[in-house]
Amino acid sequence: MKQFALITGASKGIGLAFAEILARQGNNLFLVARDEKNLVFLKKRLENDFSVEVIIFPADLSVPELLPDLFNFIRGNNIEINILINNAALGYCGRYFDLEWEEEMRMVNLNIVSHICITKYFLNKMLKTNFGVIINVISTVAFVPGPYSVSYSASKAYLLSYTESLAEEIRGSQIRLMALCPGPTRTEFHRKSGLPVSESELKHMPGAEQVAKYCWDFIKKKKVVIIYGWKNKILVFLARIMPVCFLGMAIGNLKRKKLRYRKICL
């Protein structure tokens, strides 16, 4: 049975960066994303550049009913997943009541439901061999209130608590369970979520490659929550000692200004 690293949201951003890091180290890859065209191109490039086997599985993980197809494909092809990187996510920035109900459910299904179903399925298998790595890509928004990105922030807070709690349950095993919490990162996520970001802000953001490499360097350590960047570490520290109402007000004011700026530009 061949071992593979499964990465969701693998065609772009942090997921793509992890794929390149793992391929460079000789890991076979099982890549999942919605964009089939990008996956096909990525498969050819990684196989040519690093001489590893790459299997692609185009799927919209915001539809949890499709997960049995993924699990059946892996089981039917005698694939063993020894590394799991849950990176796929949806987000938005705007007034809560402007978000359509269907879009909100799609986001919650992807960010929470599919995420925990995939983790549960593969963690059960890893526990039988007492070996494996699971990285849940979360965000520093998990530590603070999230006005104007209400359900996105809440979904990330859920995943952070889920990962920390689960890590305690499996403590003593040889399975590494980590929560990667980057702050703003230079990916397409900002454009898709609708949060206005200036060229100057983008320039000062770390790239996806930096974030993924920083996390992977912790793989042999016992740390569960990985926060990238000293500014983000200060933010998380302040979030733990400051009143929640003050944090919510400060973040709300900042996002209101950004959203007003977006309206003027449009």
N, C-alpha and C positions, 0 to 999 in steps of 0.2 A: 504494500500500500504506500503510495507516494505522499509525501508531506508537502503542504502548500500553505502560504500565507493568504488569508482572505481579507480583502480590503473593500469596504463599501464607499461609495462616492469617490471612486478611484480615478476617474478620468481627468480631474482638475484639482488644483489647490493642494491642501495638505495631504489628501489621499494619494494624489499623484506623486508627491514628494516622498511619502513612505514607500510607494511602489518602487521608486528608483533606488532608494537606500537599500531595501531588502533584496532587490534584484542584483545590485552591485555586490552584495554579500553571498550571492549564490542561491537565494531562496526561490523556489517555484512560486508562482503567483496565481491566485484566483481572484479576478477583478470584477466587481459588480458596480454598475452605474446605469443611469437611464440612457445616456448618449451612446448608442451602438457604434456610430461612425467613429467617435473618438476612441472607443475601446478597441476597435479593430486596428486603428492606426497605432495605438499604444502597444498592443500585443506584438505587432511586427517589430516595432522599434526596440522594445525591451528584449525580445528574443534574439534579435540581431546583435544588439550592443553587449548583452551580458550572458548569452548562451544558457538561458533558463527556460523552463516551460511555463507558458502563460495561458491560462484558460480564462475566457471572458464569459460573463453571464449578464446580458442586458436585462434590466428589470427596474421597475418603479417600486421602490420599497415603501412608498407611502400608501401602497395597497397591501395590507398585511395578509390578505387572502392568497397572495402569490408566493408567500414564504414556503409553503409545502413543496412548490415546484423547485425552489432552490435547494431545499434539504434533500429531496428525492434525487435530484441530479447529482449532488455530491455523494450521496450514499450509493447510487447506482453505478458510479464511476470509480468506486473504491478510493475516494480521495480522503486523506486525513488532514484536517486543519489544525496546525500546531501554533499558528499565530493568527489572531483575529484583531483587525483594526476597524472599529465602528466609527466611520467618519461622515457618512451621509447625513445631511441636515438641511432643513428649510428655515428661513427666517424672514421677518418683515420689519419695516419701521413705518409707523403711522398710527393714527387714532384707532383704538381697539374696535370701535363700532363701525369703522369703515372697512374692516376686513370681512369678507364674505364668510359665512358659516362653513361652506364646503372647503375653502382654503385653510381655515383654521383647523378643521378636522384632518385635512391632508398633512398639515405640519405636525400635529400631535401624533398622528399615526407613524410618521417617519421618525420624528425626534425621540419618541418614547416607545410606542407599541412594538414596531419592528425591531428597534434597537434592543429591547430587553428580550424579545423572543429569540433573536439571533444569539445573543449572549448566553441565554439559558440553554439553548440547544447544544452549542459547542462547548460550553463550560462543563456540562454533564459528561461529554466525551473526554475532555481533558482530565477530569477528576479520575477517570478509570485508569489513565496512564500516569497520573500525577505529574503531568508536564504540560506547559503551554504558556502563551503570552496573550493577554487581552488588553488592548488600549482603547479606551472610550474617549473620543475627541469631544471635549465639552466646550467651555468658554469661561472667561472671568465674569461674564454676566451672571453666572450661577451664584455668585456671592453677594449680589446687590439687587435691589428692586429694579424692575424694568418697565417703567412707564413708556408708552409708545412702541413697545415690543413685548407686550404683556405675556402672551402665550409662549413666545420663543424663550424669553428669560425664565419663565416658570418651568418649561421643559428641560432647560439646562440645569436648573436647580434640582429638579427631580433626579436627573442622571448623575449629578454629583453625589447626592445622598445615597442613591442606589449603588454607585460604585464603591463609596467608602464603606457602606454597610456590608456589601458582599465581600469586600476585601477582608474584613474582620472575620466573616464566616469561614473563609477558606485559609485563614492564617495558619501556617504550619505546613501547608502543602508546597509543592514546587511550582505552583502556577503564579505567574506575575500578573496582577490586575492593576491597571493604572488609569488615572483620570488626567488627560492632558488638557490644561486650561490656558490656552493662548488668549492674549488680548487681541486688539485689531491687527489683522494680518493682511498682507498684500495679495489678495485673491479676488475672484469675481464675486464673492459673497456680498460685498458692499453694494455693488451695482444691482444685483438681483433682489436684495432685501429692501432697497429703496432708501437707504440711509445716505444722505449727501456726504461725500468725502472729497476734500480739495486735493489738488495735485501735490501741494505741500505736505498734507497729512499722509498721503500715499507714499511719498518719498521717504518719510521717517518710519514707516511701518516695516517690521521684519518680513522677509519673504517666507513662503511656505516651507522651503527647503531648510531654512535656519530653525524653524519651529520643530519640524519633524526630526531633524538631527539631534536637537537639544533633548527631545523626549527619548529618543532611542539610546542616547548615551547613559540614561538612567536605568537601562534594562536590567543590569545586574545588582542594582541597589534595591532597598526595601521600601523606598518612598512610594506612596500611593498617588498623592496629588502633585502633579508637576505643573508649576506656573512658570511661563516663559517671560523673562524680562524683569529688570529690577523695578520699573515703574508699575508693572502689574502686581508685583509682590507687595509694594507699598499700598496699592489700591486695596488688595485683599486684606492686608493688615488693618487698614483704616476701616474697612467695611465690617470687621469683626468687633471693633471697639466703638464705632459711632452709632448714634440712634438711627433706626431704620427710616423714620419719618424724614430726618434731615437728608439722608442719602437719596431717598425717593424724590424729594423736592429738588435737590441739586441736579440729579440726572434728568428729571423731567424738564427743568429749565433749559439745560443744554440741548436736549433733543428738540424742544420746541423751536429754539433758535435755528437749528439746522433745518428743520422742516419748513420754517418760514422762508429761509434762504432758498430752499428747493423750489417753492412756489414762485418766488421772484424770478428765478432763472428760467422756469418754464413759461 
